[in-house]
Amino acid sequence: MNFGMRGHDIVADNIDDLIKGCNALGVKSLQLALNLSVAGFKPGMFSPAYAKQMSRVFEQNGIDISILSCYINPSNTDTEVLKKDMDFFVEILKYARFMNAGMVALETGYVGEDCIPEKNHTEEAYQYLLSNMRKLCDAAEKLGVMIGIEGVHLFVIDSPKKMRRLLDDLNSPNICVVLDPCNLINMQNYENRDEIVREAFELLGDEIAVIHLKDFVMEDGAMKGVLPGKGIMNTKELLTLATTRKPNIPIMLEGVTEKDFAEVKATLEALF
């Protein structure tokens, strides 16, 4: 299976150290947020030459940049901040192809200053997100790069059904899904976690391009994160659905540190 890591789960503040970390672990698939893995990286630094230079180093070490992440809030109601964030996202889209990264990913974010689910789950919030995502889709289509959208139970898109609606409304060949089932689970629905995973593949299976793998247990009446394969998620069924529908799909072990990577990988491979 194509197990990978997020770059910012590897201790490094530059590309050379990040690659050393990947090589030490045998990681060949990477989710890279440049501003979290490269000290001092900021909007405006990209150029074709800079992007190509980074790409060559990753390629020489056999590391695939499966996703470029750009952690912005596309539902931000502060229009000044929103414009800066969306400009930065388009900049990452623009240079993604020079890094041989065909996808730039984001979450759908929240409205207002605080993340209040009741406000995020309104029709008004959905329409606001949709209008902003249409602008990003237009840029992605012109540049020939995919946008990966991830749902989160606290944010505007909080379920497979809402994600399906967003995909249909955007109606773009340059949109795909980053599926993190744990992000869709909360205290109100955790007992239905298996059904949520199956619904995600039923409604979104063709568009799922990356899996984020986490796990959790219930402890003292609350959800507590644990290493993938060590909790109550039906990880075997999830991986079976993912790899059957999408051979060689990148499976990012989110939140797994360097010291835990080998153990988690062995645990997951032992499921099969």
Buried (B, 14 or more C-beta within 10 A) or exposed (E): BBBBBBBBBBEBEEBEBBBBBBEEBEBBBBBBBBBBBBEEBEEEBBEEEBBBEBBEBBEEEEBBBBBBBBBBBBBBBEEEEBEBBBEBBBBBBBBBBBBBBBBBBBBBBBBEEEBEBEBBBEEEBBEBBBEBBEEBBEBBBEBEBBBBBBBBBBBBBBBBEBBBBBBEBBEBEBBBBBBBBBBBBBEEBBEEBBEBBBBBBEBBBEBBBBBBBBBBEEEEEEBEBBBBBBBBBBBEBBBEBBBEEBEEBBBBBBBBEBEBBEEBBEBBEEEE
